[in-house]
Amino acid sequence: MISVQAEDFDQAQEYRALRDSDTGTGAIVTFTGLVRDQGDRAGVTGLYLEHYPGMTEQVIQGLVAEAARRWNIQRARVIHRVGHLTLSDQIVFVGVCSAHREDAFAACAFLMDALKTSAPFWKKEITDQGEHWVEQKTSDIERAEAWAPVTPPAAPDPASGSGS
């Protein structure tokens, strides 16, 4: 499930929904990002986030599908807020259910790293000195590149006559 919304979310409610989604769940890993008072510059008083409606949700759905392809996960939930946010507001929630903790941890980390670099969001920091658009950080790009796609096995060549 994917939500891009201006409204806040209830982290406990999201956790309960993940917990109750499958009796085979052995692990739930969640991440919640908050607005902090420093970013590219000191004195951050808030953020303004924009997105590309429709495309943003489609990209996030693709990231969840990629996580499910790479790890044995049962369910994932991604919420990303947009609009004006103030200090300590929740920005993002990523929750992943799996039978095993390793898959849940890896999928959650992958999703968060991929969100930072792949999903079409634009963030403006509001400071006591003015406003500025935030550029993508090299460290975020490097973290995302560490998850470089695994090349799937080549499909059999139908002309070769060997289907298996």
Residue frames as qw, qx, qy, qz and C-alpha x, y, z in Angstrom:
[[0.000, 0.888, 0.461, 0.000, 0.00, 0.00, 0.00],
 [0.425, 0.108, 0.046, 0.898, 1.24, 3.42, -0.99],
 [0.055, -0.899, -0.431, 0.061, 0.02, 6.83, 0.17],
 [0.351, 0.154, -0.007, 0.924, 1.26, 10.28, -0.78],
 [0.265, -0.778, -0.551, -0.145, -0.65, 12.70, 1.40],
 [0.036, 0.643, -0.201, 0.738, -0.61, 16.04, 3.19],
 [0.708, -0.586, -0.013, -0.393, -2.25, 14.56, 6.31],
 [0.176, -0.548, 0.773, -0.267, -0.27, 13.13, 9.20],
 [0.762, -0.013, -0.613, -0.209, -0.35, 9.39, 9.87],
 [0.699, -0.559, 0.307, -0.323, -0.66, 7.26, 12.99],
 [0.262, 0.525, -0.810, 0.013, 2.47, 5.14, 13.25],
 [0.365, -0.113, 0.844, -0.375, 0.89, 2.76, 15.80],
 [0.737, 0.392, 0.291, -0.467, -2.13, 2.22, 13.54],
 [0.590, 0.617, -0.466, -0.231, 0.13, 1.50, 10.55],
 [0.007, 0.407, -0.897, 0.174, 2.14, -0.99, 12.63],
 [0.567, 0.080, 0.685, -0.451, -1.05, -2.76, 13.78],
 [0.751, 0.513, -0.014, -0.415, -2.27, -3.05, 10.19],
 [0.428, 0.566, -0.703, -0.059, 1.04, -4.65, 9.18],
 [0.206, -0.268, 0.875, -0.347, 1.01, -6.97, 12.21],
 [0.622, 0.223, 0.585, -0.471, -2.53, -8.13, 11.51],
 [0.541, 0.548, -0.328, -0.548, -1.98, -8.64, 7.76],
 [0.754, 0.283, -0.582, -0.112, -0.57, -12.19, 7.83],
 [0.827, -0.521, 0.144, -0.152, -0.31, -14.91, 10.48],
 [0.917, 0.131, -0.040, 0.376, 3.03, -16.01, 8.99],
 [0.170, 0.863, -0.208, 0.428, 4.67, -12.72, 9.91],
 [0.814, -0.318, -0.284, 0.395, 7.74, -13.18, 12.08],
 [0.435, -0.285, -0.039, 0.853, 9.24, -9.71, 11.72],
 [0.193, 0.905, 0.337, 0.173, 8.08, -6.16, 11.13],
 [0.492, -0.204, -0.001, 0.846, 10.60, -3.41, 10.49],
 [0.142, 0.909, 0.380, 0.097, 9.49, 0.20, 10.34],
 [0.434, -0.039, -0.012, 0.900, 11.18, 3.52, 9.69],
 [0.025, 0.909, 0.417, -0.003, 9.70, 6.94, 10.38],
 [0.467, 0.201, 0.016, 0.861, 11.45, 10.09, 9.18],
 [0.190, -0.832, -0.421, 0.306, 10.91, 13.43, 10.94],
 [0.280, 0.849, 0.002, 0.448, 11.53, 17.09, 10.15],
 [0.688, -0.413, -0.217, 0.556, 14.65, 18.21, 12.01],
 [0.075, -0.955, -0.087, 0.274, 16.10, 21.63, 12.69],
 [0.143, -0.678, 0.530, 0.489, 19.10, 21.21, 10.44],
 [0.844, 0.432, 0.317, 0.023, 19.59, 20.12, 6.88],
 [0.652, 0.510, 0.063, 0.558, 21.65, 21.71, 4.14],
 [0.102, 0.558, -0.218, 0.794, 21.73, 24.77, 6.39],
 [0.209, -0.209, -0.739, 0.605, 21.30, 25.42, 10.09],
 [0.202, 0.225, 0.290, -0.908, 18.16, 26.96, 11.52],
 [0.238, -0.217, -0.781, -0.535, 15.58, 24.91, 9.61],
 [0.354, 0.040, 0.462, -0.813, 12.08, 25.82, 10.80],
 [0.735, 0.317, 0.457, -0.387, 10.15, 23.65, 8.36],
 [0.275, -0.106, 0.790, 0.539, 9.94, 21.97, 4.98],
 [0.640, 0.458, 0.085, -0.611, 7.79, 22.18, 1.91],
 [0.376, -0.130, 0.870, 0.290, 7.54, 19.02, -0.20],
 [0.623, 0.443, -0.129, -0.632, 6.13, 18.72, -3.71],
 [0.516, -0.069, 0.838, 0.165, 5.60, 15.62, -5.83],
 [0.306, 0.178, -0.591, -0.725, 4.47, 14.58, -9.29],
 [0.669, 0.047, 0.495, -0.553, 0.96, 13.15, -8.67],
 [0.909, 0.337, 0.009, -0.243, 0.38, 9.77, -10.25],
 [0.652, 0.552, -0.479, 0.203, 3.99, 9.31, -11.27],
 [0.143, -0.564, 0.653, -0.484, 5.24, 9.42, -7.67],
 [0.789, -0.147, 0.431, -0.412, 2.88, 6.64, -6.59],
 [0.909, 0.388, -0.129, -0.084, 3.79, 4.59, -9.66],
 [0.393, 0.623, -0.597, 0.318, 7.53, 4.91, -8.91],
 [0.381, -0.432, 0.651, -0.495, 7.02, 3.93, -5.27],
 [0.917, 0.066, 0.216, -0.329, 4.91, 0.93, -6.31],
 [0.777, 0.514, -0.352, 0.086, 7.76, -0.13, -8.57],
 [0.074, 0.590, -0.675, 0.437, 10.22, 0.15, -5.67],
 [0.681, -0.230, 0.515, -0.467, 7.96, -2.02, -3.49],
 [0.940, 0.296, -0.023, -0.167, 7.73, -4.58, -6.33],
 [0.525, 0.605, -0.543, 0.252, 11.54, -4.57, -6.60],
 [0.282, -0.483, 0.672, -0.486, 11.85, -5.12, -2.84],
 [0.856, -0.015, 0.350, -0.379, 9.43, -8.06, -3.09],
 [0.836, 0.479, -0.268, -0.015, 11.46, -9.49, -5.96],
 [0.332, 0.604, -0.619, 0.377, 14.70, -9.28, -3.96],
 [0.071, -0.210, 0.798, -0.561, 13.49, -10.37, -0.54],
 [0.316, -0.373, -0.861, -0.139, 10.78, -12.63, 0.86],
 [0.127, 0.039, 0.374, -0.918, 8.40, -9.97, 2.15],
 [0.098, 0.477, 0.872, -0.058, 4.72, -10.38, 2.83],
 [0.061, 0.895, 0.424, 0.126, 3.63, -6.77, 2.81],
 [0.416, -0.040, -0.081, 0.905, 5.04, -3.27, 2.61],
 [0.024, -0.897, -0.438, 0.043, 3.51, 0.07, 3.51],
 [0.429, 0.032, 0.048, 0.901, 4.93, 3.41, 2.34],
 [0.015, -0.915, -0.401, 0.050, 3.50, 6.78, 3.33],
 [0.457, 0.015, 0.036, 0.889, 5.15, 10.01, 2.21],
 [0.006, 0.820, 0.433, -0.374, 3.82, 13.39, 3.16],
 [0.375, 0.388, 0.283, 0.793, 3.77, 16.51, 0.99],
 [0.171, -0.879, -0.286, -0.341, 3.00, 20.16, 1.61],
 [0.011, -0.727, 0.381, -0.571, 4.13, 22.32, 4.51],
 [0.823, -0.316, -0.442, 0.163, 5.67, 20.50, 7.48],
 [0.202, -0.871, 0.275, -0.352, 7.05, 21.90, 10.72],
 [0.112, 0.512, -0.797, 0.300, 9.75, 20.70, 13.09],
 [0.303, -0.125, 0.883, -0.337, 9.23, 17.16, 14.42],
 [0.769, 0.297, 0.058, -0.563, 6.42, 16.44, 11.93],
 [0.699, -0.025, 0.697, 0.158, 6.47, 12.96, 10.44],
 [0.283, 0.563, -0.436, -0.642, 7.54, 12.96, 6.79],
 [0.621, 0.282, -0.657, -0.321, 7.77, 9.32, 5.78],
 [0.716, -0.263, 0.572, -0.303, 6.80, 5.88, 7.03],
 [0.587, 0.340, -0.691, -0.251, 8.15, 2.64, 5.60],
 [0.650, -0.286, 0.604, -0.363, 6.99, -0.65, 7.09],
 [0.558, 0.332, -0.705, -0.285, 7.84, -4.15, 5.90],
 [0.816, -0.249, 0.402, -0.332, 6.52, -7.56, 7.05],
 [0.554, 0.421, -0.707, -0.124, 8.38, -10.80, 6.50],
 [0.921, -0.276, -0.272, -0.046, 8.66, -14.23, 8.01],
 [0.800, -0.183, -0.145, 0.553, 12.29, -13.41, 8.87],
 [0.236, -0.873, -0.068, 0.421, 14.02, -10.30, 10.20],
 [0.454, -0.274, 0.460, 0.712, 16.84, -10.28, 7.64],
 [0.234, 0.463, 0.653, 0.552, 14.43, -9.84, 4.74],
 [0.127, -0.893, -0.432, 0.010, 12.39, -7.22, 6.59],
 [0.393, -0.721, 0.099, 0.562, 15.47, -5.17, 7.56],
 [0.398, -0.096, 0.552, 0.726, 16.99, -5.32, 4.08],
 [0.154, 0.605, 0.653, 0.429, 13.74, -4.48, 2.27],
 [0.196, -0.911, -0.313, 0.182, 13.00, -1.55, 4.60],
 [0.400, -0.598, 0.253, 0.647, 16.51, -0.11, 4.18],
 [0.352, 0.160, 0.651, 0.654, 16.33, -0.57, 0.40],
 [0.064, 0.772, 0.592, 0.222, 12.95, 1.16, 0.19],
 [0.249, -0.895, -0.131, 0.347, 14.08, 4.15, 2.23],
 [0.407, -0.412, 0.428, 0.694, 17.33, 4.54, 0.28],
 [0.283, 0.321, 0.704, 0.567, 15.48, 4.21, -3.03],
 [0.009, -0.867, -0.497, 0.041, 12.80, 6.72, -1.99],
 [0.307, -0.764, 0.058, 0.565, 15.50, 9.33, -1.36],
 [0.211, -0.413, 0.551, 0.694, 16.87, 9.06, -4.89],
 [0.129, 0.160, 0.852, 0.481, 14.20, 7.58, -7.19],
 [0.052, 0.707, 0.701, -0.084, 10.80, 8.95, -6.20],
 [0.230, 0.487, 0.214, 0.815, 9.90, 12.31, -7.74],
 [0.371, -0.830, -0.367, 0.195, 9.73, 14.52, -4.64],
 [0.363, 0.550, -0.119, 0.743, 11.15, 18.03, -4.32],
 [0.551, -0.634, -0.433, 0.327, 12.01, 19.42, -0.91],
 [0.155, 0.731, -0.074, 0.660, 12.37, 23.05, 0.07],
 [0.522, -0.327, -0.537, 0.576, 13.98, 23.90, 3.41],
 [0.138, -0.872, -0.172, -0.436, 12.54, 26.87, 5.22],
 [0.623, -0.139, -0.396, 0.660, 15.07, 28.54, 7.50],
 [0.207, -0.827, -0.285, 0.438, 15.28, 31.69, 9.55],
 [0.226, -0.474, 0.365, 0.769, 17.44, 33.03, 6.67],
 [0.491, 0.402, -0.315, -0.706, 14.97, 32.21, 3.88],
 [0.889, 0.151, 0.376, -0.213, 14.00, 29.26, 1.69],
 [0.187, 0.581, -0.692, -0.384, 15.97, 27.04, -0.69],
 [0.935, 0.154, -0.163, -0.276, 15.39, 23.88, -2.69],
 [0.616, -0.510, 0.598, 0.046, 17.39, 20.90, -1.45],
 [0.554, 0.531, -0.584, -0.265, 19.65, 19.12, -3.90],
 [0.979, -0.099, -0.170, -0.053, 20.17, 15.38, -3.84],
 [0.400, -0.772, 0.495, -0.003, 23.06, 14.44, -1.55],
 [0.449, 0.511, -0.727, -0.086, 26.01, 12.41, -2.78],
 [0.184, -0.223, 0.887, -0.361, 25.71, 10.18, 0.30],
 [0.693, 0.254, 0.429, -0.521, 22.09, 9.33, -0.60],
 [0.693, 0.555, -0.339, -0.312, 23.09, 8.51, -4.18],
 [0.216, 0.469, -0.849, 0.111, 25.92, 6.28, -2.97],
 [0.438, -0.051, 0.776, -0.452, 23.60, 4.41, -0.58],
 [0.764, 0.408, 0.188, -0.463, 21.09, 3.82, -3.36],
 [0.561, 0.599, -0.540, -0.184, 23.81, 2.70, -5.78],
 [0.166, -0.375, 0.885, -0.221, 24.94, 0.10, -3.23],
 [0.643, 0.215, 0.643, -0.357, 21.63, -1.66, -3.96],
 [0.244, 0.419, -0.574, -0.660, 22.45, -1.76, -7.69],
 [0.862, 0.148, 0.041, -0.483, 19.98, -3.95, -9.55],
 [0.536, -0.228, 0.802, 0.136, 20.83, -7.60, -9.82],
 [0.388, 0.336, -0.568, -0.643, 20.85, -8.68, -13.44],
 [0.837, 0.037, 0.384, -0.388, 18.16, -11.33, -13.90],
 [0.527, -0.118, 0.773, 0.333, 19.11, -14.53, -15.73],
 [0.242, 0.281, -0.499, -0.783, 18.76, -14.31, -19.48],
 [0.791, 0.227, 0.298, -0.483, 15.58, -15.75, -20.92],
 [0.632, -0.024, 0.715, 0.298, 16.05, -18.90, -23.00],
 [0.188, 0.397, -0.462, -0.771, 16.43, -18.28, -26.71],
 [0.779, 0.267, 0.394, -0.407, 13.33, -19.80, -28.39],
 [0.641, 0.629, -0.370, -0.238, 15.34, -20.33, -31.59],
 [0.014, 0.523, -0.845, 0.108, 17.74, -22.68, -29.80],
 [0.727, -0.079, -0.594, -0.333, 15.02, -25.25, -29.20],
 [0.467, -0.110, -0.754, 0.448, 15.99, -25.74, -25.54],
 [0.370, -0.676, -0.224, -0.596, 13.16, -24.58, -23.33],
 [0.738, -0.665, -0.018, -0.118, 14.61, -25.86, -20.08]]
